[in-house]
Amino acid sequence: MYVDRLPPHDQRAEESVLGSLLIDGESIINTVRFLEPEDFYNERNRWCYEACLSLWQDNEAINSVTVGHRLALMSRLDEVGGAAYLGHLVASVPTSAHVEYYARIVNRTHTLRRLIGAAGEIASLGYEGGGDIDNALGQAEGLLFSIRSGQETRDFVPIREVLDQYLEESASVDGTLAGESASIQSGFNGLDGLLGGFQRSDMIVIASRPSLGKSTLAINIARHAASQGSVVGLFSLEMSREQIGLRLLSSEAGVDNHRLRLRLYSDAEERRIINAAGVLSELPIYIDDTPLEGIVEIRSKARRLHMENKMDMIIVDYMQLIGGSRRSENRVQEISEISRSLKGVARDLNIPLVAISQLSRAVEQRPSHRPQLSDLRDSGSIEQDADVVMFIHRDDFYYNEDDWDARFPGKQYPKDIAEVIIAKHRHGPIDTINLRFRGPFSRFEDMPVSGDI
């Protein structure tokens, strides 16, 4: 159908980019952020741009002489057309003032060529057929997403690029100008102080035995992040959206969750509920409560929501309820695949992903009941893939006051005290943070300074 058509390209724009760089080598700082050698359709133009990049990375001047010398070292000067072609490039543009505009044209036509290539690959997926339709759809969406997001397969890069990016991001993190590079704050001072907030591209695992508050903590984090302007996507495979809404409402209004659900509240509480509903309604929190969802669907929906709303954080509650892309009797392998895929989503979208996880019954059999990394249920790969692993432990869940006094005489009963144990922290120290757990109000709170025990 398209056999007789040339792929989209603009020879004059390509020559204008190179001519601008030869006139003013410093202008490469306006193109290096987004323009790659692969964006050039004409091979000799691609080689010329590679030579310019090579000189820039070596902190050398960029002009007709140095580019010609670098091309000669690359054994490509004659193939390019020699000094005559470089002279033609200089003559093709009067000034370097519009180099970024020309570069955007080159980049845009390359995107169109990638789109055509992706269409061919998707057509091949369709023709090849096969029984795994979920895998085929996942591959197709991945191809389109890589074009939309501008992310392709990564390769080695010079340390200079990494450090330059770090310094640029550090300069941008200044009060309200934090921008996309900033971490997402959890809203708990001790936790944010230890972790520096939730870092982009990280997978953070919150784990505990049932009924200890892991979902509540995740919802509290989502509410705080959204109140700071972050867009949060919440995949809830366990609770319905109505249940999540009631937990948020209970926490915001300070009304007992049970009485809220039964509508047994006073007039004063009703006014607080109405006000809280108004505040929560404005928050950018998006909830998907599809039960027993597969990892392919989660990955696809996350990408789509990110394209539409520029997400800042994803929460998945919880990992063991997610279905793998391939049905397997080996649950360990399936959870390993799910863990790797969730980490991949965090990196693809450059956002923190908070994954809730169950712990094995080994915690119950341990005298102290304190969790450890080996308790992560069904897979050791969760520990490997996660950047941060935090456990929730509450002694008052396992002991009543009488049992506590008998076992720990003279030690104050830790009523409503939740220990958040940072068992793994890829970027820093591990420690334990104490929070107050207010179960009836679906809320964790920072401990008052005077309340340390």
N, C-alpha and C positions, 0 to 999 in steps of 0.2 A: 504493500500500500504506500509506503514511504521510501521505496527503494531509490527512486529517481531524485529525491530531495537531499540537499546538503544539510548536515546538522546545523543548528543555529550557531552563528558566530559573527563577529564583527572585526574584520581585519584592520580597519582604520582605528578602531578603539584600542586594539592590541598594540598597534604601532605608536599610537599617541601616548599610551602608558609608558612604553619603553623610551620614547623620545623625551618625555618629561623627566624620567629618571636620569637620562644621559645629560640633560640640560642642568638639572638640579638634583644631585644625588641625595640630598637631605630629604627630598620629598617622598622618599620610600617609606618614611614613618607614617604617611597617610594611606599607604596601601598594604603594608605588611600585616596589619591586624586582621585582614579578611581575604586578601588575594594570594592564592597559591599558584605555583607553576602549572599545576594540572588544569587551572582555569583557562589557560591559553589553548586555542584550537590549533593554531599554526605551530608546528614543532620547533621551528627555528626561533620563533618568538618566545616559546617556552624556555628554550636553552638560554636565551638572552636574559630572561627574568631570573632564571636559576643563578646565572653569573652575578647579577645584581644582588640577589639575596646572599650569595656566598661572600661577596665583598662587604656587605653591610654587617654580616655576622662576624667578620674579621676586623671590623672597625676601620676599613679602608675606604678611600674615596671612590665614588661611583661617577665615572665619566667615560667617554668614548675610548680613551687609551686604556684605562684599567679594565674595563669590560672586555675589550679586545684581547688584552693579555690573559685575563682569566679564561676566556673562551679558548684561547690557544692552549692553555694548560689542560683544559678539558678535552683537547683534540677536536674542537667543534667550530673553530673560527672559519675554516674554509667552507664547511657545510652550511654555516649561517649565511655566508655571502661576503665574508671578509670585512675589511674596514669600509668598503663602499656601502654595505648594507647598514652599518652603524651610522654612517654619514646620512643615509636616507632617513633613518629613524629620527635623527636630530632635526632634519629639515621638515619632517612631517608635522611638527607642532611648534607654534610660535612661543609658547610659554608653558611652564609647569604648573601654573595656577589651578588648572582643572584636572589634575592627575587623578584625584579620588573619583571624580565623576566618570572619567574614562574607565577606571578600574572597576567601578560598579557595573558598567555595561559588560565588561569581560566576565565578571563574576556571574552576572545574571544569565548570560548566554550559556555558561557552563552548567548552571542549574537546570536550564531547559534541556541541555544534552543529557544530563543525569536523569531527568524525568523520562526522557525517551528511552534511555537504557533500562530504567526501572520497569517501564511498561513492558519491554521485551522480556525481562526476567519474570515478571508476574504472569505474562502470557505463557511462558515455559512452565511455570508452576501449575497453571491450569491444565495445560496439555498433558503434563506428566501424570496428573491425577494422583492416584494412591489413596490409601485408606485414611491417612491422618490429615483430615481437613483442618483441624485446629492448628497443626504445625504449619500447614501451607498458608493459612490466613495470618498467622503470626509472622511468618517470613515476609509476606506481602506488605503487611503494615510496617514492619521494620524497615523495609526498603523505602517506603514513602516517608516515614518519620525521619530517617537519616537525611533525606533531602530537605524536609521542612525545617528541621532543627539545625542543619548545616554541619552535622556531626558525621564523620566517616570513620573508617577503621583507623585507629591511632598507630603511630609509629614512633621511633626514637626521635626526640627533639633535643636540641642543645640546651644545656643548663641555663644559658643566658635567657632563653624564652621563658623558662619556668620562673626564674628570679625576677625578670622584668614584670611578669604578670603579678607576682606576689607583691612587688613594690607598688604597682599601680592600684591593686586592690586595697593595700594597706592605706594608701593615700585617700582612697574613696571612703573608707570606713571612718566617718567623722560625724557623730551625732545623727541627724536625720538623713545624712547623705550616705548612709551605709550601702544602699544599692543591693544589687543581686549577690555580691560577694559576701554580704554579712551573714552571720549565723542566725539561727532562729532561737529565741529565748524561750525557756520552758515556763518561766514565771515563778520559779522557786530559786531563791537567792543562793542557797548552798549548792544546788545542782548546777546552776549556771556558772557559779564561781569555779567549780571543779572542772566542768566540761568546756567552759567558754561558750555555752550555748550548743545547740545541735548544729553540727557542721554540714555544709552542703556536700552531697554525694556520699554521705555516711549512712550506714544502716545501723539503727539503734534498736536493740532488742530489750523489751521490758518483759520480764518473766516472773511467774510465781505459781504456787498451787492455787486451785480455784478459791474464789471468794475473799482473796486478800487485797483486791483493789487495783489490779493491773489495768483493767479497762477504764476505771474511774480516773486513774492517773493520766492515762493517754488522752481522755476526753478533757480533763483539766488543762493539759498542755495545749491541746487543739484550741480551746477557748482563749487562752492567753495569747497564743500566736496570732489568732485571727483578730483579737482586739488591738494588736500592734500593726495590723494591715496585711498580715501574711495570708495568702490563700491556702486553705487546708482541704485536702481530699481525704475522706474517711471511708474506708471499706470495712463494713461491719458484717461479718459472716455469722456472728452469734446473736447479736441483738438487732431488733427491728429499729427503723428510724424513729418510730414513736417512743421506744424505750430510751434511745439516745437523747431525743428531745426532752423527755421528762427529767433525765439526769442533769442535763444542762440547765433546765429551768429550776430544778431543786437547788442546785449549787448557786445559781445566780440570785435567786430570790431568798435563799436561806430558809426554805420550807421543807419539812420532813418529806422524803421521797414517797414513803408509804401513804401518808395522808394526801399528798399531792395526787397520787395515782387514783385514790378513792374519792377525791374532791372533798375531803373533810378538812377545810381550812376556814380560818376566821376572815372577817371582812378586811382587816388590816393586812393579813397575809395575801388575800386576793389582790389587793392593790399592788403589793410587792410583786406578785406573779405577773400582773399585767405589765408593770414597768419593766420587769426582767425580760418578758417576751419581746417587748419593743426593742430592747438593747440587743438581744440575741438575734433578732430577725435581720439586723443590719450587718451581721458578721459574715465574712466570706468563707463559710464552711459548707462543703458539699458532701452529702452522705449517699453512699450506695450500700443498700442492705440486702443485696442478692445473696441468698444462702447457698452454701456449697459451691462457691464460684471457683473456676479454674484459674491457674496462673496466667494462661494465655489471655483470658478475658480481663483479668486485673491489669496486666501489662497494656493491653489495648485501650482500656478505658482511661488509665492513667495518662497515656500519651495524648488521647483526645482531649481530656480535661485540661492538660497542660497547654495544648495548642489554643484552646478556647479561652482559658482564664489565667494562664501563666502561673501555675501552681508554685507554692513555696515549700510545702511539706505534705507527705502522705502518711496516713496511719492505717495499718492493716491489723484487724482484730478478728481472728487470730490465725497464726500460721498453720496450725495442725488441721484446720478446717478447709484449707485450700486444696483443690485437686491439682495434681500434676498434669503436664501436657500429654503424658503417656500413662495409660493405666498399668500399674505394676503391683504385684503382690508384695514386693519389697518396699515397705513404707519408709525405711531409712533412706533408700536411694531416691524415693519420691520427694521426701522432705529436703534432701540435699539439693535436688534440682530446683525446688521452690525457693530455698534460701539463696542460691546463686542468682536466680532470676530476679528476686527482690533487690538484691544488691546491684544487679545490672540496671534495674529501673532507676535506683537512686543515682547511679553514675550517668545514665543516659539523660535524665532530666535535670541533673545537677541540683538536687534537693535532698534534704534529710528524709529518710524513710524510717518511720517508727513501726516496728513489727512486734506484736504481742505474741508471747509464746507460753505454752503450758510447760510445767516441770514434771518430771517423772515422780512416781510414788516413793522413790528412794529417800526423798526429803522426810516423809512421814516416819520412816524406819530409823532415822538418825536421831539420837537422843536430844541434840540441840535444835533439831528441825531447821537449821540454817542451810540455805541452798548453796550450791557450788556449781561451777561450770559443767561438770559431768552430769548434772541433773537435767540439762536441756533435753527435752523429750524427742525421741525418735532419730536424732541425728547429731553427730559431732561437727558437721559442717556449719551448723548455725553459729557455733562459737568461732569457727575459722572465718566465716564471711562477715560477721558483725564487726563493726568498728567500736561499738560500745555495747556492753551487756550489763544491765542493771536488774537486780532482784529486789522484790518487795518481801520483807520479813516482818511479822508482827507476833511478838510473844503473847500478847493478850488473846490471840486467836487460838493458841495451843494451851494456855493455862488460865484458869480463873484465879481470883485473888487468893483463895484458900490454898490451891495447889502451888501457887507462886510462893506464898509465905512459907509453906512447908519445904519447898525445894531450895528457895533462896532467902533464908531468914535474914531480916534486916535490910534487904534490898527493896527499894521502892517499886511498887507494881507499875509496869509500863502501860498504863491504860491509854488507849488511842494513840500510841506511839508506833509509827511505821518506820522501819529502817530501810532506806533505799541503798542497797549494797552495789557499788560500782565494782563489778568483778573483772571487767575487762575495759580498758580504755586505750585504744591504739595510739592516741595522740598525747597521752599524759598520764598522771598518777591515778591510782585506784584508791577508794576511800568509802566511807559510809556516811550518809546524810540522814539525819532524823527529820521526819515530817510528822505533823499531827494529822491523824485520819479521822475525819468526821463522816462516818458511814451513813447516818440518816440523811445527810445533806449532799451525799455523793461528791465529797470534796476533800482534797488534801490541802494543808496549809503549812507555811513556814512555821517552825517552832519559835516562840518568843525567846529572846536571849535569856531571860530569867527562868525559862522553863526547861533548860537542859537538865538531864538526869544522869 
